[in-house]
């Protein structure tokens, strides 16, 4: 390409040459065309070519995408003189802490657009021009459409607005609204989020809930927190008329403390427009961030939390030249630490939690910023836990394939001046009320192995699946296997031996309850099959209180009692025996008349319309545990055992020089 030649003309000639070669039977791949294009550009395109080669994957990038970037660079060269251009490129030197800034002003602008949760360009420019935050570089013009914004933020055009009253002091008026339920439960087990917006400063706070009924308790905690932090008193609360806001205890609490309530008219959400619009903005930003990185929906809670964090540091039309964070706290926020939500990152593993030969970092997904800690919240792909850590390296351009990829070990050395107490672990399988706690550090001498928990290899999972024992789901499946047929016959023999039932005519004034077979494979300690167990159970959920049963309670031995007896036996050298009563519930005598159907596979020939009247209990009956307890209690008392007054399942029998305890 000649120095005086335009990019469009050169690209046209290059593509014509490619088409001619194709006509002669030599076809070039897109990757080859990209390489030819980049190495043949004139010197004024060296910088953008270097950026493309370093920040893009030349094996997957398309020709049109490269041409688009080159044309944007050509337009910028035409608009700016050499001094401005050199300044723009010199500001993009890569530091050791931020490797993603190897781009032009336009590329840098798109990075910060994504780091701010896909904030609109007008607001992003306002942040930089008005110096509302520190750490934000020069923001250029957006010459292309962000597809993630177009998909995640599409909505109807707004109606006209009338001038409304605004609060002049913090907490003079607070707006609140609940959003949910979400179709997917969040990582913390929540389906709703609750927002509070200060009318004066537009500062927003978000809380997550499993149920709407938690609003009142959360509000009391929120009120105490913001009043202490700001020094102002909360005077008015505006919300809709949802039951979570209009409960008797909520209204009584507001009356007692003198808080004015402002409730919307039924079916008029516009009267709570600030909260409604804020929730929509938060949801749109969350969807856009998750869409860009293709995150599963379970991360919506982390996305919402991050969206609120970012919006508090963004300009708003309700405030002049100040962000909500600064308006509320009086401090200008910094944004140097912001990173693209959902990016792949590498979190440092402290020396105390690994040996010298183990990996120094673990691959994670960035999901937000620490609330009480100065660090990044990352989702550990190996342990499925959320960690807050300070030492993190980010790859903001990569995507994690949640469907096919597995976690590979990566060794990255990260120097840290403070390695103790810099990580916080959160068990994401527990409810959100669980607070963060510092990770316990154990020395190599305290534990035989300090290797972090790893995901099992896929071959191991397949091997375990091949070795798994599949139990039949119903009689039709079990009847095809002789082993299960013998197990069902053994169960029927036991029932007949105990004289559990008798065959009678179907009663006209009594309900007949169905029965079903339940199958279980009993294993030895080495994993081999001990026996096949078939249990005939009654569909007890069909029983009606007062008709089929009265009392159902049966005491169960407390674990404290068992532990105490074992400790006494160990101290005094007593002998311990453990036994199992085979088909125990079949021995309980029933007081109510109960009728059940004949079981599948054992219907008596020529008596298909008859049913069984139970004389003793079957598994599944509501009263079966109580019937068994009454039977065993009567038997032990008749044998001279005395029941404990404080433990209904403890029996004692003493002689002159010996005694027996049964629990």
Secondary structure, DSSP 8 states (H G I E B T S, - for coil): --TTS-HHHHHHHHHHHHHHHHHTT----HHHHHHHHHHTS-GGGHHHHHHHHHHS-TTT--HHHHHHHHHHHHHHHHHS-HHHHHHHHHTT--BTTBGGG-S-HHHHHHHHHHHTTS--HHHHHHHHHTT-SBS--------S--HHHHHHS--------------SSTTSSEEEEEEE--SS--TTS--EEEEEEETTT--EEEEEESSGGGHHHHHHHHHHHHHHHHS----EEEE---TTTS-HHHHHHHHHHT-EEEE--TT-GGGGHHHHHHHHHHHHHHHHHHHHHT--GGGHHHHHHHHHHHHTTS--TTSSS--HHHHHHSS--B-TT---TT-EEEEE--GGGS-TTS-SEEEEEEEEE-SSSSSEEEEETTT--EEEES-EEEETT----TTT-----B------S--TT--EEE-TTS-TT---EE-----TTT-S---------HHHHHHHHHH-----SSHHHHTT-HHHHHHHHHHHHHHHHTT-EEEE---SSS-EE-EEEEEEEEE-TTS-EEEEEEEEEE-GGG--BTTTBS--------HHHHHHHHHHHHHHT--------TTGGGG-B-SS--EE---TT---TT-TT-EEEESB--BT-TTHHHHHHHHHHHHHHHTT-EE-SS-TT-EEEE-SS-EEEE-
